Amino acid sequence: MAVPRDPGHGDEEFWRRFLTRGDSAERKVRQVFKRIPRGPRCRLCAAPFAGVGAPLMRLMGKRPSDKHPSMCNSCFDFMARNHGGAEIDCSFLFADVRGSTAIAEGMSATDFRGLLDRFYSTATAVVIDQDGSVDKFVGDELVAIFFPLLSGERHAARAVDAARKLLTATGHSDPAGPWVPLGAGVHTGPAWVGAVGDDTHTELTALGDTVNTTARLASVAGVGEILVTSVAAHAADLDPSLERRSLDLKGKGHATDVVVVRL
């Protein structure tokens, strides 16, 4: 991550400019980093921590942070110094393993962990390749953010593309079926995005109704389905002939209109 001027603690206007505009150097650097083999990588700037690129990254001062190994030390230090955030328009991708309880019942705990590790690795690579950021993994669920700093103005299209590529990477178009069954949700809207935590553990995360709605979508998606809200589908220029549904999502006061995307 490029390190701009220190905005001071909680400077909302700085964060809004940073998250929505960023700068061209930040995006160019990330485009270079993500093409250097191989993962694991910093989930923000995509600097590789292993493989042929790792020694170069260390020369540049980028190595896994001791306090947050999924970020490089420079990205973590920037987040830790500059807590705060802003409400911006962005897109979210949630993807759940379907039937994980039954899957876990049919294998050893060690094998199930290996399956989830493979899912985590695959999902992280897909999200970074589509210029998103992995917010977190919660058990068997991926939470990814696509916002203008990393993904550009067409962040909704990036999120949908990432969902499609994730289904492909997990075998949903294979005749034998997926090696891990997934359902996904994509939504676009306003959310608070910023750095939370303390000096020992800092996260770039997102909060708000847009996040919650995406989580609900993923929870009701069938195997191989991507449920995309109508606002996200419009922003992503999806085919208007795709199947449409109106869903009563848990905790929502009104029905949610979605487009159903499959491979």
Secondary structure as UniProt FT lines:
FT   TURN            9..10
FT   HELIX           12..20
FT   HELIX           24..33
FT   TURN            34..35
FT   TURN            43..45
FT   HELIX           51..53
FT   HELIX           54..59
FT   TURN            60..61
FT   TURN            69..70
FT   HELIX           73..81
FT   STRAND          84..97
FT   TURN            98..99
FT   HELIX           100..105
FT   HELIX           109..129
FT   TURN            130..131
FT   STRAND          133..138
FT   TURN            139..140
FT   STRAND          141..146
FT   HELIX           148..151
FT   HELIX           155..169
FT   TURN            170..173
FT   TURN            175..176
FT   STRAND          182..197
FT   STRAND          202..207
FT   HELIX           209..220
FT   TURN            223..224
FT   STRAND          226..229
FT   HELIX           230..235
FT   TURN            236..237
FT   TURN            240..241
FT   STRAND          244..247
FT   TURN            250..251
FT   STRAND          256..261
//
